[in-house]
Amino acid sequence: MRSWTSLGILLLTALLLVSAGCRSRSRGSRPDAPVPGRDAGPTTGDSGPVEPREDGGPVIVDDGGGCPEALTDCDGACVDTSYDPSHCGGCFLPCEGSCVEGTCTTSCTPSCSDRACGDDGCGGSCGSCPSGYFCSSGACVSSCTPSCSGLSCGDDGCGGSCGTCPSGYFCSGGECAPSCTPSCSGRTCGSDGCGGSCGTCSSGYTCSTSGSCVPDTPPPGGGESCSSPTSISASGGTRSFTFTGRVADHTPFSCGSTTGNPDVVFSWTPFTSGTASIRAAGPTTSTDTVLAVFSSSLCSSSYEVGCNDDDGSGGYSSLVTLSVTAGTNYYIAVAPYGTSRPTETITVTVTAP
């Protein structure tokens, strides 16, 4: 009995040792098992395989598991909107320039041609108007009604703003544009569509909407010549105008220089005799005018009774002080100095005796 008992104990011990060895091997690593991070090859997370992109950068295709945290899902493609020129700052926002940290950088050529104030087309300014005047279409005027109808940015027509564009965008035609390609195809003047200029017209010509230079035509209201003047009240007063659109048919002045420039003519018949003063001035001291007064509608040198280029006040306004006779028709002609043609509003002020 004792020998069988000892044999049973030995057999049970052997079985336990074999079982323990099997469990130990099942917990161990196989010799050919891959080491995580070293032998597993490229990983794609939950967003599908990496595919090449035309500009050399990676595009991760979202296979339904979502995009990595740093990327944005743009219609199934995981893209980096901070540097992707096709999705700069957001999905499907193309950038023809450089996309840096979600901002599209583009180039813009400022232009202040024929503008004394307002926007230069690139977010800068062509100048400001003095107190009491407003900037309207690049010219300083004494009164203005602002309007932002159909505009989301840019000038409201009176020196104010209809809104500003975010970084990387600029205002083009009243809308914020992320990029702009200048074009002067078929144009010899006017805007290139990106704030630059396709050229300017010579004196006596105006740029049409089609981008071609056409001869100036007289604006409505008369005042184009001594034969069709604009009247001023006998008691005096003011009249405002611009040289834009005026024909270059200047009369001969004995002072200053008006070669090749238009003039605007006013007629005035005073009630009483005495000393009168007539001034032609722009909104700034740099607006250069020449003023002559004639006692006949012929407006020839033999009928010139007064002429002035600069009034001596430190600017370029013109002032004529003269003795007038009641009932006599006087013709007041104003022209730009030299070959310049101011775009600002000019005001003629007649102070009766």
VOKOLLUM-5580 format. One record per residue: x, y, z of N, C-alpha, C, O, CB in turn; residue in three letters. Coordinates in steps of 0.2 Angstrom, whole numbers, plus 2048, in hexadecimal, padded with zeros to 3 digits. Each point is the difference from the previous one (the first is absolute). Glycine has a CB too. Layout:
XYZXYZXYZXYZXYZAla...
END
This chain:
8047FA8007FC8068008048068007FF8057FD7F87F5809Met80F8067FE8048068008038017F98018067FE8017F880FArg8007FD7F08048017F97FB8037FB8028047FC8067F2807Ser7F28087FD7FB8037FB7FE8078027FF8047FB7FC7F1803Trp80580D8087FF8078028068047FE7FF8067FD7FA7F680DThr80D8027F78068047FE8008017F88028057FE8047F780CSer7F87FF7F28008007F97FB8057FE8018047FB8037F0804Leu7F680C8047FB8057FE8028078017FE8057FC7F97F3807Gly80C8098038038078018058027FB7FF8067FE7FF7F880EIle8067FE7F28058027FB7FD8027F98018047FD8077F4809Leu7F28047F87FD8017FA7FC8078008008037FB7FF7F0803Leu7FE80E8087FC8068008058068007FF8057FD7F97F680ALeu80E8057FC8058058008028017F98018067FE8037F780DThr7FD7FE7F18038017F97FA8037FB8028047FC8057F2806Ala7F38097FF7FB8037FD7FF8078018008047FB7FA7F2805Leu80780C8068008078028068047FD7FF8067FE7FB7F780DLeu80C8007F58068037FD7FF8027F88018057FE8067F580BLeu7F68017F47FF8007F97FA8067FE8018047FC8027F0803Val7F880C8057FB8057FF8038078017FE8057FD7F97F3807Ser80D8098018038078028048027FA8018067FE7FF7F880EAla8047FD7F18058027FA7FC8027FA8028057FD8067F3807Gly7F28057FB7FC8027FA7FD8078018008047FC7FD7F0802Cys80180E8087FD8068028058067FF7FF8057FE7F97F680AArg80E8037FA8068057FF8018027F98028057FF8037F680CSer7FB7FF7F18028027F97FA8047FC8028047FC8057F1804Arg7F380A8027FB8037FD8008088027FD8047FC7FC7F1804Ser80A80C8068008078028068047FC8008068007FA7F780BArg80B8007F38068037FD7FE8027F97FB7FE7FD80C7FB80AGly7FE80B7F68008037F98037FB7FB8057FD8027FB80F803Ser7FD7F47F58027FC7FB8078037FE8008068007F47F57FDArg8118018008068037FE7FF8057FA8048047FF8027F2805Pro7F48087F87FF8047FA7FB8068017FE8027FB8067F47FEAsp7FA80B80D7FB8058018028077FF8068028027F57F7806Ala80280C7F48028067FF8018058067FC7FF8057FF8007F0Pro80A80580B8018058067FC8067FE8018037FB80A7F8808Val7F08078027FC8067FE8048067FF8058018047F27FA803Pro8088097F48048077FF8067FE7FC8038057FE7F880080DGly8077F57F48067FF7FC7FF7FC7FA8038017FB803800810Arg7F67F97F68007FC7FA7F98007FD7FE7FC7FB80A7FD80BAsp7F380B7FD7F97FF7FE7FF8047F97FB7FF7FD80280080FAla8088057F17FF8047FA7FC8068017FF8028068027F37F4Gly7FE80F8017FC8068007F98008037FD7FB7FF80A8097F8Pro7F780080D7F98008037FC8067FD8038057FF8027F580CThr7F58057F57FB8057FD7FB8028057FB8037FE8077F87F7Thr7FE8028117FB8028057F97FD7FE8007FA7FD806810806Gly7F57FA7FE7F97FE7FE7FE8037F97FA8007FF8037FE80DAsp8078067F17FE8047FA8027FD7F98008047FC80180680CSer8017F07F88017FE7F98088007FE8048038047F08007F9Gly80D7FB7FD8078007FE8028077FE7FC8057FE8037F07FEPro80880D8048038067FE8018007F88037FB7FE80280780DVal7F88037F28018007F88048067FE7FF8058047F67F57FBGlu80F8067FC8038067FE7FC8057FD7FB7FF7FD80F7FA800Pro7F880D8047FC8067FD8048037FB8067FF7FF7F480380CArg8038027F08038027FA8068058028058007FD7F07FF7FDGlu80A80580C8068058028057FC8048048048037F48067FCAsp8077F08028057FC8047FF7FF8078037FC8038058097F5Gly7F27FE80B7FF7FF8067FB7FA8017FD7FE7FB80480E807Gly7FE7F28047FC7FA8017F88028017FF80580280B7F5803Pro7F28027F87F98008017FE7FA8038017FA7FE7FD80E7F9Val7FE7F880F7FE7FA8037F97FF7FF7FC80580180C7FC808Ile7F67FA7F47F97FE7FE7FC7FE8068027FB8038018027F1Val7F880680E7FC7FE8067FC7FA7FE7FB8007FB80480C809Asp8027EE7FF7FC7FA7FE7FA7FF8057FE7FA80080D8017FCAsp7F380A8077FA8008058028008077FC8018047FF7F87F3Gly80C80780A8028008078018078038028018068037F47F8Gly7FB8107FE8018078028078027FE8047FC7FF7F380380AGly80A8087F78078027FE8048018077FD8018057FE8057F1Cys80C7FA8098048018067FE8078037FD8047FC80C7F57FFPro7F980980B7FE8068038038067FC7FC8058008047F580BGlu8058067F28038067FD7FE8017F98018057FD8097F980AAla7F27FD7F67FD8017FA7F98018007FC7FF80480D7FA7F8Leu7F48097FE7F98027FF7FD7FC7FA8037FF7FB7FF80C809Thr7F87F27FE7FD7FC7FB7FD8047FA7FB8048028037F3807Asp8048097F17FD8047FB7FE7FB7FB8037FE7FB80580C807Cys7F17F47FE7FD7FC7FC8047F97FF8017FE7FA7FA80C800Asp8077F380C8037FA8008088007FF8037FB8017F38017FAGly80D80A8058078008008028048067FD8058028037FB7F1Ala8057FD8118038048068058047FD8067FE7FE7F77F880ACys8028117F98058057FE8028048057FD8018057FE7FF7F0Val80B80380A8038058057FE8077FD8038037FC8067F6808Asp7F280A7FF7FD8077FE8058068017FF8057FF7F57F6802Thr8118038038058058028058027FA8038058007FC7F880CSer8027FE7F08058007FB7FE7FE7F98048007FB8047FF80ETyr7F27FE7F67FE7FD7FA7FD8067FC7FB8038018037F2804Asp80580C7F57FE8067FB7F97FE7FE7FD8057FD80F7FE800Pro7F27F78037F97FF7FD7FB8018057FA8007FF80B7F87F9Ser7FD80880F7FB8008058038058058017FE8067FA7F67F9His8078128008038058047FC8038057FC8047FE80C7FE7F9Cys7F87FC80F7FC8038057F97FD8017FC80180480A8097FAGly7F97F17FE7F97FC8008007FC7FA8038017FB7F780880BGly8017F37FA7FF7FB7FA7FE8047F97FB8058018017F2807Cys8078077F37FE8037F98018088007FC8037FD7FC7F3801Phe80D80C8058028078008078017FC8058008037F4803808Leu8077FD7EE8068007FD8048068017FD8068017FE7F37F6Pro80C8068088048068018058007FA8047FB8007FB80580DCys8018057EF8058007FB8078038028057FF7FC7F18037FCGlu80A80080E8078028038027FB8058007FA7FE7FD812801Gly8067F68068037FB8057FB8008067FE80580380E7FD7FASer7F37F78057FB7FF8068057FF8068037FB8017F48007F8Cys80980A80C8047FF8067FB8018067FD80680180D7FF7F9Val7F67F680A7FC8008067F98027FF7FD80480480D7FF803Glu7F37FA7F37F98027FF7FF8067FD7FA8027FF8037F780AGly80880B7F57FF8077FD8038007F98067FE7FF7FA80780CThr7FC7FD7F08028007F98038077FF7FD8058007FA7F37FCCys8108088028038067FF8008017F88037FC7FC80480380EThr7F78077F48008027F98038077FF8018038057F47F67F9Thr80C8087FC8038077FE7FB8057FE7FB7FD7FD8107FD800Ser7F680C8047FB8057FE8048077FE8048028047F27F8803Cys8088097F48048067FE7FB8068017FB8017FD80C7F97FAThr7FB80A80E7FC8068018008057FB8058007FC7FD7FE810Pro7F88057F38008057FB7FC8068027FA7FF8038077F87F4Ser80180F8087FD8068027FF8057FA7FF8068008057F980CCys7FC7FE7EE7FF8047FA7FA8038007FA7FD80080D7FB7FASer7F980F8057FA8047FF7FB7FF8077FA8017FF8067FD7F4Asp8048018127FC8008078048048058068008007F67F57FDArg8008108068038048057FF7FD8078038038057FB8077F4Ala7FD7F18087FF7FE8067FD7F98007FF7FD7FA7FF80E80ACys8017F18017FC7FA8008057FA7FF8068018017F18047FAGly8077F58048037FA8008057FF7F97FE8027FB7F87F980CAsp8108037FB8057FF7FA7FF7F97FD8047FE7FB80480A80AAsp7F37F47FC7FF7FA7FD8037FA8047FF7FA7FE80080C7F7Gly8057FC8108047FA8037FF8018088047FE8048048017F2Cys7F380580C7FF8018078048068037FF8028068007F27FBGly8058107FB8038068027FC8067FE7FA7FF7FE8117FC801Gly7F780B8027FC8067FF8048047FB8068018007F57FF80BSer8018047F08038057FC8008078038028047FC7FA7F47FACys8018088108008078037F98018037FC7FC7FF80C8087F9Gly7F880180C7FA8028047FE8077FE8048047FE7FF7F480CSer7F68097F87FE8077FE8008048068007FE8067F87FD7F1Cys80880C8088008048067F98008037FB7FD7FE80D80B7FDPro7F77FC80B7FA8008047FB8037FC8018057FD8057FC80DSer7F47FC7F67FA8027FC7FF7FD7F97FB8027FD80680980AGly8047F17F78007FD7F98007F98018027FD80580480C7F6Tyr7F77F38008007F98008037FD7FA8008037FB7F67FD80CPhe80D7FA7F98037FD7FB7FA7FC7FC7FD7FC80380F803803Cys7F38037F47FB7FD7FB8047FE7FA8018047FC7F5802809Ser80A7F37F98047FE7FA8068037FF8028017FA7F37FD801Ser80F80380A8078028008018088008058027FF7FD7F37FBGly7F880E8068008088007FD8028077FC7FD8038048047F0Ala80380580F7FD8038067FA8047FF8018057FC80B7FB809Cys7EE7FF7FE7FA8047FE7FD8038078027FD8057FC7FC7F0Val7FE80C80A7FE8038067FA7FD8037FE80080680680A7F5Ser7F87F18017FB7FC8038007FA7FD8027FF7FA7F780B808Ser8047F18018017F97FE7FB7FC8037FE80080680E8017F7Cys7F17FA8007FB7FB8038037F97FF8017FD7FB7F580A802Thr80C7F68098047FA8007FB7FA7FE7FA80080180E804808Pro7FB7F77F37FC7FA7FE8047FA8008068007FD7F38087FCSer8057F380A8037F98007FC7FB7FC8017FA802805809809Cys7F57FF7F17FC7FB7FD8047FC7FC8038027FB7F3806805Ser8097F18018047FB7FC8077FF8028047FD7FC7F48057FBGly80B80280E8078008018017FD8077FC8018058068097F4Leu8037F28088027FD8068068038038027FE8067F87F77F7Ser80A80F7FF8068038028018067FC7FD8017FB8087F4809Cys80080F7FE8028057FC7FD8078027FD8008058057F87F2Gly7FF80D8047FD8078017F98008007FD7FD7FB80E807801Asp7F18008087F98018007FE8067FB7FB8028008047F980CAsp8068087F17FF8057FB8018078048008057FC7F97F47FDGly80880780D8018068048058008058018048057F37FE7FACys8117FA8008068008047FF7FB8068057FE8037FE80D7FAGly7F77F28037FF7FB8068027F97FD8027FF7FA7F580880BGly8087F47FF8017F97FE7FA7FC8007FC80080480F801800Ser7F47FA7F77FB7FB8008027FA8037FC7FB8007FF80A7F6Cys80B7FB80D8027FA8038077FE7FE8038037FB7F27F9806Gly80F8008038077FE7FF8007F97FF7FC7FC80280880E804Thr8017F47F68027F97FF8047FC8058058048037F97FF7F1Cys8027F780D8047FD8058077FF7FD8018027FA7F67F880BPro80E8047FF8078007FE8017FB7FB7FD7FA80080680980BSer8017FF7F08017FC7FA7FB8017FA8017FD7FB8037FB80DGly7F780C7F97FB8027FB8018087FF8028038047F67F37FFTyr80580C7F78008077FF7FA8017FC7FD7FC7FD80F805803Phe7F28068007F98027FD8018017F98048047FE7F880180DCys8007F77F18008017F97F98017FD7FC7FB80180E7FE7FESer7F480D7FF7F98017FE7FB8008057FA7FE7FE80A7FD7F7Gly7FE8068117FB8008067FF7F98037FC7FF8047FE80A7F6Gly80A7F28048007F98028077FE8038058027FD7F17FB7FBGlu80A7FF80D8077FE8028027FA7FC7FC7FB7FF80180980DCys8097FD7F18037FB7FC8067FD8038048038027F78037F4Ala8067F380A8067FD8028068017FC8057FF8027F37F9804Pro8078087F48058017FB7FE8047FA7FA8007FF80B7F5805Ser7FF80E7F87FE8047FA8067FF7FB8068018017F3807806Cys8057F77F38048007FA7FF8067FC7FB8017FC8067F3804Thr8048118007FF8067FC7FF7FF7F88037FB7FE80480B80BPro7F57FD7F47FF7FF7F97FE8077FC7FC8048028007F0800Ser80880D7F97FF8067FC7FF7FE7F98018047FB80780380CCys7F67F37F87FE7FE7F97FB8047FD7FA8018028097F4801Ser7FF80F7F77FB8047FC7FF8068047FB8047FE7FF7F27FEGly80A80C8097FF8078038068048008057FD8007F37FD808Arg80780C7F78068058008008058058048048017FC7FB7F3Thr7FA8008118008058057FB7FD8057FD7FA7FF8058107FACys7FE7F980D7FB7FD8058037FB8058067FF8007F18047F8Gly8057FA80C8027FB8058027F97FC7FD7FE7FB7FC80880ESer80C7F77FA8027F97FE7FC7FB8048017FA7FF80A80A7FEAsp7F07FE8077FC7FB8048037FE8067FD7FC8047FF8007F2Gly80A80680C8037FE8068038078048057FF8047FE7F57F7Cys7FA8118038038068048058047FC8028068027FB7F5808Gly8068027F18058037FB7FD8047FB7FA8007FF80E7F7804Gly7FC80C7F87FD8047FB8037FD7F98067FE8007F980C807Ser7FD7F67F48027FE7F98028067FC8027FF7FA7F67F8806Cys80880F8038038067FD7FB8068017FA7FF80280C7FA7F5Gly7FC80D8077FC8068017FF8037F98047FF7FC800802810Thr7F78037F47FF8047F98038078018018038057F47F67F9Cys80D8097FC8038077FF7FA8058017FA7FE80080F7FE7F8Ser7F980A8097FC8068017FB8007FA8028007FB80780680CSer7F07FB7FB7FB8017FB7FD7F97FF7FB8007FC80B8097FFGly7FC7F28087FD7F97FF7FE7FD8078038018058047FD7F0Tyr7F47FE80B7FE7FC8068007F97FF7FE7FD7FA7FB80D809Thr8087F28028007F97FF7F97FD8007FD80180580F7FE801Cys7F27FD7F57FA7FE8007FF7F98048057FE8027F98077F3Ser7FC7F980C7FF7FA8048047F97FD8017FB8037F480A802Thr80B7FC7F48047FA7FD8078018008047FB7FD7F28047FCSer80D80680A8078008018048047FA8067FF7FF7F97F7807Gly7FD80E7F68038047FA7FF8078027FC8028038027F57F5Ser80780D8058008078017FB8047FB8017FF7FA80B80080ACys7EF8047FE7FB8047FB8008078028028028057F77F47FAVal80680E7FB8008078017FB8038067FB7FD8018088047F3Pro7FF8048107FC8028057F98037FD8018037FA80980080DAsp7F17FD7FC7FA8037FE7FE8058068007FE8057FC7F87F4Thr8018108057FD8048057FB7FD8047FC7FD7FE80780D7FAPro7FE7F880F7FB7FD8057FA8047FF8008067FD8097F680BPro7F18027FA7FA8048008008068048048008057F67F57F9Pro8028108018008068048048067FD8008058037FE7F4807Gly8058067F08038067FD8078028048027FB8037F38097F9Gly80D8028028068028038067FD7FC8068018027F57FF809Gly8047FD7EF8067FE7FC8048057FD8067FF7FF7F37F77FFGlu8048108008038057FD7FD8078017FB8008048097F87F3Ser7FF80D8077FD8078017F98007FC7FC8058028108007FFCys7F37F77FA7FA8017FC7FA7FC8047FA8007FE80C8017F7Ser7FC7FA8107FB7FD8048027FF8078017FB8037FC7FE7F3Ser80380D80D8028018077FB7FD8057FA8007FE80E80A7FFPro7FA7F58097FB7FF8067FF8068048058038027FF7F17FEThr7F680E8017FF8068038018008087FF7FB8037F98087F4Ser80A80380C8008018077FC8068027FF8047FC80D7F7804Ile7F18048067FB8058028038078008068018027F47F6805Ser80280E7F88038078008028028078058048007F37FF7F7Ala8057FA80E8038018078067FC8028028018057F28027FESer80E7F97F88067FC8017FE7F98037FB7FE7FF80C80D803Gly7FE7F28007FF7F98028067FB7FE8058037FE7EE7FF802Gly80C7F88018057FB7FE7FD7FB7FB7FA7FF7FF80B80280CThr8007FC7F17FE7FB7FB8067FB8008068028017F48067F8Arg8047F28078057FA8018007FC7F97FB7FF7FD804801810Ser8077FD7F28017FC7FA8067FC8008048018047F58087F5Phe8087F38028067FC7FF8028017F97FC8017FC8027F780DThr8098077F68028017F97FF7F97FC8028007FA80780880APhe7F67F37FF7FF7F97FD7FA8007FB7FB8038018097F8809Thr7FE8037F07FB8007FA8008067FC7FC8017FC7FE7F780BGly80A80D7FB8008077FD8048007FA8067FC8007F880A80AArg8007FD7F08048007FA8068058017FF8058037F77F87F6Val8108018048068058007FF8057FB8038007FB8047F7809Ala7F580F7FE7FF8057FB8018078047FC8057FF7FC7F47FAAsp80E80780B8018068058008067FC8028017FA8047F880DHis7F880D7FC8018067FD8078038028037FE8057F08047FCThr8108037FB8068038028008048067FC8058018077FB7F3Pro8017FE8118018048068068048008057FE7FD7F47FA80APhe80780E7FC8068048008057FE8068068028017F48077FASer8037F380A8047FE8058017F88017FB7FD7FD80280D809Cys8087F37FD8007F98018017FC7FA8038037FB7F67FE80EGly8067F97F68007FC7FA7FA7FB8007FF7FC80580E8057FBSer7F07FF7FB7FA7FC7FF8007FC7F97FB7FE7FE7FE80A809Thr80D7F77F78017FD7F97FD7F98018027FC80480980A7FAThr7F17F87FD7FD7F97FF7FB7FE8057FF7FA80080C8047FBGly7F38078097FB7FE8057F98037FF7FF8057FC80A7FA80CAsn7F27FE7FB7F98037FF7FF8068058048018047F87F37F8Pro7FF80F8027FD8068057F97FF8017FC7FD7FC80D80B800Asp7F57FB80A7F98008017FE8078018038048047FD7F1802Val7FA80D7F77FF8078007F98028037FB7FC7FF80B8057F6Val7FA80480F7FA8028047FE8087FD8058037FF7FE7F580BPhe7F78097F67FE8077FF7FD8038067FC7FD8048028007F0Ser80480A80D7FD8038067FF8087FE8048037FD8027F580BTrp7F480A7FA7FE8077FF7FE8038067FA7FF8038027FE7F1Thr80880780F7FF8038077FA8057FF7FF8047FB80D7FA808Pro7F08038037FB8058018038078017FE8057FD7FB7F2808Phe80D8097FE8028078028088007FE8037FB7FF7F580680BThr80A8057F58078017FF8048018067FE8018067FF8057F0Ser80A7F880A8048008058067FB8008017FE7FA7F580680DGly80D7FA7FE8057FB8007FE7F98027FC7FF80580C80B7FEThr7F97F27F87FE7F98018077FB8018058027FD7F08007FCAla80A7F980A8057FB8007FE7F97FE7FA7FE80180B808808Ser7FF7F77F37FE7F97FD8067FB8018068027FF7F38047F8Ile8057F580C8057FB8027FF7F97FD7FA7FE80080880880BArg8037F67F37FF7F97FE8057FC8048068018007F78037F4Ala8007F78108047FD8057FE7F88007FA7FF7FF80880C808Ala8037F17FA7FE7F98018007FE8088018058048047F87F1Gly7FA7FD80C7FF7FE8088078008038008008067F67F97F7Pro8108078008068018038048057FD7FF8037FA8017F1808Thr80580F8018048057FE8057FE7F98028047FD7FE80180FThr8007F47F38047FE7FB7FC8007F98037FF7FB8047FA80DSer7F38087F87FC8007FA8018077FC7FF8058037F87F4803Thr80C8067F48038067FD7FB8027FA7FF7FC7FC80D800807Asp7F280A7FE7FB8037FB8028077FD8058038037F27F7803Thr8078087F58018067FD7F98037FE7FC7FD7FE80F8007FDVal7F480A8077FA8037FF8018077FC8048048017F87F780ALeu7FF8057F08008077FC7F98028007FB7FC80080F8007F9Ala7F580B8067F98038008008047F98058047FF7FA7FC80EVal7FC7FF7EF7FF8047FA7FA8048007FB7FE80480B7F97F6Phe7FA80E8037FA8057FF7FC7FF7FA7FB8037FE80B805809Ser7FB7F27F57FD7FF7FA8007F87FF8047FD8027FF80E7F9Ser7F77F38028007F97FF8057FD7FB8017FA7FF7F3807803Ser8108047FA8057FE7FC8067FD8048047FC7FD7F980D7FBLeu8047F980E8057FD8058078017FC8047FB8017F37FD805Cys80A80D7F78078017FD8048048047FD8038057FE7FC7F0Ser80B80280A8058038047FE8088018018038058087F57F8Ser7F480B7FD7FE8078017FB8018047FF8068028047FB7F3Ser7F97FA80E7FA8018048027FD8077FC8008057FC8007F1Tyr80E7FE80B8027FE8078018058058038057FF8037F27FCGlu7F680980A8008068058037FD8078018048057F58017F6Val80C7F58058037FE8068037F97FF7FD7FC7FD7FC80B80AGly80D7F77FC8037F98008047FF8068048048027FC7FD7F1Cys8007F980F8047FE8068027F88007FB7FC7FE80080E809Asn80B7F57FA8027F98018007FD8077FC7FC80280B8067F4Asp7FD80180E8007FF8087FF8068048028057FE8067F2800Asp7F38088077FE8068038048028067FF8058037F67F77FBAsp8118018038058028047FF7FE8088038028047FE8087F4Gly7FA7F28097FE7FE8068047F98038007FE8057F58077F9Ser8107F97FD8047FA8027FE7FA7FC8047FB8007FE80A80BGly7F87FB7F27FE7FB7FC8008027F98038047FD7F67F880CGly8028007F38008017F97F98027FE7FE7FF7FA80B7F9804Tyr7F380B8067FA8037FE8018067FC8058038017F57F880ASer8008077F28018067FB7FB8058037FA7FE8028097FB7F4Ser7FF80D80A7FB8068038018067FB8058027FF7FC7F980DLeu7F98087F28008067FC7FC8058047FA7FE8018087FC7F4Val80080C80C7FC8058038008067FB8058027FD7FF7FB80FThr7F68057F28008057FB7FA8048017FB7FF80480A7FA7F4Leu7FB80D8047FA8058007FB7FD7FB8027FF7FA80580B80ASer7F37F67FE7FA7FD7FB7FB8067FF7FF8048058037F07FEVal7FB80B7F77FA8057FF7FA7FD8007FF7FA7FD80980D7FCThr7F37FB80A7F97FD8007FD7FF7F98018057FC7FD801810Ala7FF7F47F37FD7FF7FA8057FD7FB7FE7FE7FA7FA80B808Gly80E7F77FF8057FD7FB8017F98018017FD80680580E7FAThr7FA7F17FA8017F98018087FF8008048027FC7F17FC7FEAsn80D7FE80B8067FE8018017F88007FB7FC80280780E805Tyr8037F47F58017F97FF8067FE8048068027FF7F57FF7F5Tyr8047FA8108067FD8058027FA7FD7FC7FB8007FF80B80AIle80B7F97F48037FA7FE8057FD8048048048037FA8007F2Ala8017F680D8057FC8048037FA7FD7FC7FD7FC7FD80780EVal80E7FC7F68037FA7FD8057FD8058038048047FB8017F0Ala8047F580B8067FD8048078047FD8008027FB7FA7F3807Pro80A80B8038078027FE8047FB7FC8007FA80280080E808Tyr8047FA7F18047FC7FC7FD7FA7FD7FA8017FD80F80280BGly7FA7F87F87FD7FA7FD7FC7FB8057FE7FB7FE80B8057FAThr7F780280E7FC7FC8057F88017FF7FE8057FD80C7FD80BSer7F37F97FB7F98018007FD7FD8077FF7FA8008018057F3Arg7FF8058117FE7FE8077F97FC8007FC8027FC80A808809Pro7FA7F17FF7F97FC8007FC8028067FA7FE80080C7F97FBThr7FD80E8097FC8028067FA8057FD8008037FB80A7FC80DGlu7F18027FD7FB8057FE8038078018038028057F47F67FFThr80880C7F78028078007FA8048027FA7FF7FD80F7FF7FBIle7F780780C7FB8058028028077FE8058038027F87F5808Thr7FE80B7F38018077FE7FB8048047FA7FF8018097FE7F3Val8008088107FC8048048018087FE8058037FF7FD7F580BThr7F880A7F57FF8077FE7FD8058057FB7FE8038047FE7F1Val80580980E7FE8048067FE8077FC8048037FE8037F780BThr7F28077F77FE8067FD8028078048017FF8067F57FA7F4Ala80A80D8038018068037FB8018068008058038058007F2Pro
END
